[in-house]
Amino acid sequence: MPKEVQMSIKMEPELHEQFMAAAAAMHRPAAQIVRELMRSYIAHQELPNAETIAAIEAVERGEVNTYASVNDFYNKMGI
């Protein structure tokens, strides 16, 4: 088993209380939930969405994509 490390997080007391209550209501250890949230966050940072992949492939083929607006571009890129 890999060596585990400890981590400290500063947060508002109310947030801590609400999180601990939610974890207890689900009968799950808070640390397990935090690890799952961290893994999910990492996964979402590493994987571009389908629109981003399509845009990258189009650029590599020399094609130009057009978008209705900057917001349209950001929305389609998942930003």
N, C-alpha and C positions, 0 to 999 in steps of 0.2 A: 504494500500500500504506500502511495506517495506521502511524503512528509507534509503535514498540515501547518499552516501559518495562521496567526491571529491577525485580525484587522479591527481597528477602532474607527467608528464613524460618529461625527458630531451631527446632531439633529435636534430639532425642537422637542421638548418633553411631550407635547401633545401628539406629535407624529409618532414618537416611540410608543406611547401608550396605545394609540390606535392600531399600530402595526402589531404589537404584541397581542392585543385583544383579537385582531383578525386571525392571527396565526393560531391562537388558542382555540378560537371558534372552529377552525378547520382541523384541530388536533394534529398540527404539524409544527415541528421545531422551526423557530424563526430563522436560525442559521441555514437550514435546508432551503427555505424560501428565498433567502438572500442569494445563496449559491445559484439557484435556478434563475433568478432575475439577472444575475451577472452573466451566466451562460447565454441567456436569451439576448441580452444587450450585445454581447460579443458577436453572436451569430448574425444579428441584424446589421452590425457594422461591416461584416466581411462579405455579405452576399448582396450584390446589386440586384435590383428588381428586374423583371423581364424587359421593361421599357428601356432601362439603362443599358442592359446587355444589347438590345436591338440597336440603340443609338451608337454604341461603341463599334459594333459590327458594321453598321452603315458607314461610319467615318472611315473604318479600315478599308472598305470597298470604294472609298472616294465619293460617297453620296453625301448630300447635305440635307439635314432635317430642318424643317421649319415648324415653328410653334406659334400659336395665336398671341402669346404674351410670355413675359418672363414667368409669371405665375403658372401658366400652362406648362412651361418647361419644368419648373420646379415640381409641380404636382405629378407630372408624368415620370420624373426621375425619382420620385419618392423622397424628395428633400423637404 
